[in-house]
Amino acid sequence: MHFTERQLTPREQQVLSAIVQRYVETAEPVGSKVLSEIYTLNASPATIRSVMHNLDRWGLLYQPHTSAGRVPSEWGYRVYVDSLLPPLEGLKADLEKFMLSQLLATPHNEHLLDQVVQLLAKICGCIAIVTTPARSPDRVRQVQLVSLDEQRALLILVTKTLQTDSVPVEFNTEVGDLLEVLNNFLNAQLQNRYCDALLPINWEDIRYQVEEHIRSLESSLELLERSFHQPSAVKVSGLKELLKQPEFSQAEQIQPIVELLEEEKEAIVPMLQQKGSEPTVKIGKELGLPPVQKCSLVSSAYCPGGWVGILGPTRLPYEKGIAAVEVAATILSTN
């Protein structure tokens, strides 16, 4: 009988959980004797061996060597993450207290995103990734030209979601009373447009009045438009933490990941993205990209439009990783 056709018994759940936790801690295959001695399973080594054999047969464990203990498979980790994780509230509270204390002790001239990604890598012992918030598609609510002097103004854009952006406008000649004409015209032209599509504008109705100022305004509008096209920047920390993991102690094991982070860092962003507000866990081949198919990723969205996550071996400390990523997302959303 295949695992998908049945549910694990309480004892099978206990044994799978214990093996995952032990293997995450030691990176050594887990045997029945160790389980019976360290974990309260209320079962003999022979009974535990029988349960392990069944879990192996269903594809949740595997035996890397004939005489070795068992190691969780990707499917075993998936079942553990989906069904067997202990409550994380206490861990999240402890991590939030710790992370905030560390952030407060960091010099204020360091950007919060850099602080968080470095701290996350140290806590979880793997690579941490954070993207700067991408500007979501938004429409123009209002534009306003505010005079700075006779030939300079500030062009302010307010979006439907009340985001604001501004750019200077350098006119070739004095604007004078035309500023009000330009304000009325720009609002008529731009209201409800998407902020990343401010140009072109049909100037014909007032061209004879403002011909000499059109180029200046178009240059400033192009700058505003460009600001809404900016892609997310990706910040990464923790490669030296990953090198400490036995799975990546050899150059050929870590090289594909290093090349991905150096040459195609933006390819990581789609892996971080997910639907909903809860942290998402992707394990092994679920990640899709060959360089990281022996890894696991925990990611979460933070407002507005950013992503934060950790990337490590499939032998990831899932409880700590999920709790830490969720706490990091909360900190980034509220600061």
C-alpha positions in Angstrom: 0.0 0.0 0.0 1.4 3.4 -1.0 1.5 6.1 1.7 -0.9 8.4 -0.2 -3.6 5.8 0.3 -3.4 5.8 4.1 -2.8 8.0 7.2 0.2 7.6 9.5 -0.6 6.1 12.9 0.3 8.1 16.0 3.4 5.8 16.5 4.5 6.3 12.8 4.1 10.0 13.3 6.2 9.9 16.4 9.0 8.0 14.7 9.0 10.1 11.6 9.1 13.3 13.7 11.9 12.0 15.8 14.0 10.9 12.8 13.6 14.3 11.1 14.5 16.2 14.3 17.5 14.0 15.0 18.8 14.1 11.4 18.4 17.9 11.2 20.5 18.1 14.4 23.3 15.7 13.6 23.3 15.1 9.8 23.9 11.4 10.6 21.5 8.6 9.6 19.3 7.7 12.5 19.0 4.1 13.8 16.4 2.5 16.0 18.7 2.2 19.0 19.3 5.9 19.1 15.6 6.6 18.8 14.7 4.3 21.7 17.4 5.8 23.9 16.9 9.5 23.2 13.2 9.9 22.5 10.2 8.9 24.5 8.5 6.6 22.0 7.3 3.9 24.5 8.4 1.2 22.1 11.2 -1.4 21.8 14.0 -1.0 19.2 12.4 -4.0 17.4 9.1 -2.2 17.2 10.8 1.0 16.1 12.7 -0.9 13.4 9.4 -2.3 12.1 7.9 1.2 11.9 11.0 2.6 10.2 10.8 -0.3 7.6 7.2 0.8 6.8 8.1 4.4 6.5 11.0 3.4 4.2 8.7 1.3 2.1 6.2 4.2 1.7 9.0 6.5 0.5 9.2 8.8 3.6 12.6 7.5 4.7 15.6 5.9 2.8 18.7 4.1 3.8 21.9 5.8 2.3 24.0 2.7 3.1 23.1 -0.9 3.7 24.2 -0.9 7.3 23.2 2.7 8.1 20.2 4.1 9.8 17.5 6.0 8.0 17.4 9.5 6.5 14.2 11.5 5.7 13.3 11.8 2.0 12.0 14.9 0.4 8.5 13.4 0.7 9.2 12.7 4.4 10.2 16.3 5.0 7.0 17.4 3.2 4.8 15.2 5.4 6.6 16.5 8.5 6.2 20.2 7.5 2.6 19.8 6.4 1.3 17.6 9.3 3.8 17.1 12.1 5.3 20.5 13.1 4.9 21.3 16.7 3.2 24.6 17.7 5.5 27.6 16.9 4.0 30.4 18.9 6.4 30.2 21.8 9.4 29.9 19.4 8.2 32.9 17.4 7.9 35.0 20.6 11.4 34.1 21.6 12.8 34.8 18.2 11.0 38.1 17.9 12.4 39.3 21.2 15.9 38.1 20.2 15.9 39.6 16.7 14.5 43.0 17.9 17.2 43.2 20.6 19.9 42.4 18.0 18.5 45.0 15.6 18.4 47.7 18.3 22.1 47.0 19.0 23.1 47.4 15.4 24.4 50.8 14.2 21.6 52.9 12.7 23.6 53.7 9.5 23.0 50.1 8.3 19.9 49.6 6.3 17.2 47.5 8.0 17.0 45.1 5.1 20.7 44.4 5.4 20.4 43.9 9.1 17.5 41.5 8.9 19.1 39.3 6.1 22.4 39.0 8.0 20.6 38.2 11.3 18.3 35.6 9.6 21.3 33.8 8.1 23.1 33.5 11.4 19.9 32.3 13.2 19.1 29.6 10.7 22.6 28.6 9.6 21.9 29.0 5.9 21.4 31.6 3.2 18.9 34.4 3.8 17.3 36.4 1.0 15.3 39.5 1.0 13.9 41.5 -1.8 13.2 45.2 -1.7 9.5 46.0 -2.0 8.4 46.2 -5.6 5.9 48.9 -6.5 2.6 47.3 -7.2 0.5 48.4 -10.2 -1.2 51.6 -9.1 -3.2 54.4 -10.7 -2.9 58.1 -10.5 -5.1 59.9 -8.0 -3.7 63.4 -8.4 -0.7 65.3 -9.7 0.4 68.7 -8.5 3.0 71.2 -9.7 4.3 73.2 -6.7 6.4 76.3 -7.5 9.9 76.4 -6.1 10.9 79.6 -7.9 10.2 81.4 -11.3 11.7 78.5 -13.4 11.5 75.5 -11.1 8.7 73.4 -9.7 8.2 70.1 -7.9 5.9 67.6 -9.7 4.1 65.5 -7.0 2.2 62.4 -7.9 -0.3 60.8 -5.5 -1.6 57.3 -6.2 -5.0 55.7 -5.5 -3.4 53.8 -2.6 -2.0 57.2 -1.3 1.6 56.5 -2.2 3.5 59.6 -3.2 6.5 60.3 -5.4 8.0 63.6 -6.7 10.5 64.9 -9.2 11.8 68.4 -9.9 10.9 70.2 -13.1 13.4 72.6 -14.6 11.7 75.0 -17.0 13.6 77.0 -19.7 11.7 80.2 -19.0 9.5 81.6 -16.3 6.2 79.7 -15.8 4.2 82.3 -14.0 0.4 82.0 -14.2 0.7 78.9 -16.5 1.3 76.7 -13.5 -2.4 76.5 -12.7 -3.2 75.8 -16.4 -0.6 73.0 -16.4 -2.0 71.5 -13.2 -5.5 71.4 -14.5 -4.4 69.9 -17.8 -2.1 67.3 -16.3 -4.8 66.1 -13.9 -7.3 65.8 -16.8 -4.8 63.8 -18.8 -3.3 61.6 -16.0 -6.0 60.8 -13.5 -6.7 57.0 -13.4 -3.7 56.2 -15.6 -1.4 53.5 -14.4 1.7 55.1 -12.8 4.1 53.2 -15.0 2.4 54.6 -18.1 2.3 58.3 -17.7 3.4 59.1 -21.3 2.5 59.9 -24.0 0.3 62.9 -23.4 -1.8 64.7 -26.0 -0.7 68.3 -25.7 -2.6 69.6 -28.6 -5.3 71.4 -26.6 -2.8 73.7 -24.8 0.3 73.4 -27.0 0.1 77.0 -28.1 0.1 78.1 -24.5 2.9 75.8 -23.1 5.0 74.8 -26.1 8.2 75.9 -24.5 7.5 73.8 -21.3 6.4 70.5 -22.8 9.9 69.0 -23.0 10.7 69.8 -19.4 7.4 68.3 -18.2 7.9 65.2 -20.3 11.4 64.6 -18.9 10.1 64.8 -15.4 7.1 62.6 -16.1 9.5 60.0 -17.6 11.5 60.0 -14.4 8.3 59.4 -12.4 7.2 56.7 -14.7 10.6 55.0 -14.5 10.4 54.9 -10.7 7.3 52.7 -11.0 9.3 50.3 -13.3 12.1 49.6 -10.8 12.6 45.9 -10.3 13.1 44.5 -6.8 16.6 44.4 -5.6 17.7 41.1 -4.1 19.9 41.1 -1.0 21.6 37.8 0.1 23.6 36.9 3.1 24.9 33.7 4.7 27.0 31.8 2.2 29.6 31.2 4.8 26.9 29.7 7.1 25.8 27.3 4.3 29.5 26.2 3.9 29.4 24.9 7.4 26.7 22.4 6.5 28.1 19.0 5.6 25.9 18.8 2.5 27.9 21.7 1.0 31.4 21.1 2.4 32.8 20.2 -1.1 33.4 22.7 -3.8 31.3 20.8 -6.4 28.3 20.8 -4.1 28.3 24.5 -3.4 29.5 25.8 -6.7 26.1 25.7 -8.6 24.5 27.7 -5.7 27.3 30.3 -5.7 27.0 30.7 -9.5 23.2 31.2 -9.2 23.6 33.8 -6.5 26.4 35.7 -8.4 25.1 35.5 -11.9 21.3 35.0 -11.8 20.3 36.3 -8.4 17.0 37.6 -9.8 16.0 34.0 -10.7 15.5 33.4 -7.0 12.6 36.0 -6.7 9.9 33.8 -8.4 10.9 31.0 -5.9 10.2 33.3 -3.0 6.8 34.4 -4.2 3.7 32.6 -3.1 0.0 33.2 -2.6 -1.4 34.1 0.8 0.1 35.5 3.9 1.4 32.3 5.6 5.1 31.2 5.1 5.6 28.8 2.3 8.0 25.8 2.3 9.4 24.4 -0.9 11.5 21.2 -0.7 14.0 19.8 -3.2 12.6 19.4 -6.7 9.6 21.7 -5.8 12.1 24.6 -6.2 12.4 24.0 -9.9 15.9 25.4 -10.5 18.5 22.6 -10.9 21.2 24.4 -8.8 19.0 24.3 -5.7 17.2 21.0 -6.1 19.0 19.6 -3.0 17.8 22.6 -0.9 14.7 23.7 0.9 13.3 27.3 0.9 11.1 29.0 3.5 9.6 32.3 2.3 7.1 34.9 3.3 5.7 38.1 1.9 6.1 41.4 3.8 4.4 44.6 3.0 4.5 46.4 0.7 5.4 43.9 -2.1 8.6 42.5 -0.6 9.7 38.9 0.0 12.0 37.4 2.7 13.2 33.8 3.0 16.0 31.3 3.8 17.6 28.7 1.6 19.5 25.7 3.0 19.8 22.0 2.7 16.7 19.8 2.8 17.9 19.1 6.3 16.7 22.5 7.3 15.7 23.4 10.9 12.1 23.8 9.7 10.5 24.9 13.0 13.2 27.6 13.6 13.3 28.5 9.9 9.5 29.0 9.5 9.3 30.9 12.8 12.3 33.2 12.0 11.1 34.0 8.5 7.6 34.9 9.8 9.1 37.1 12.5 11.4 38.8 9.9 8.4 39.5 7.7 6.5 41.1 10.6 9.5 43.3 11.5 10.0 44.4 7.9 6.3 45.1 7.5 6.1 47.3 10.5 9.3 49.3 10.2 
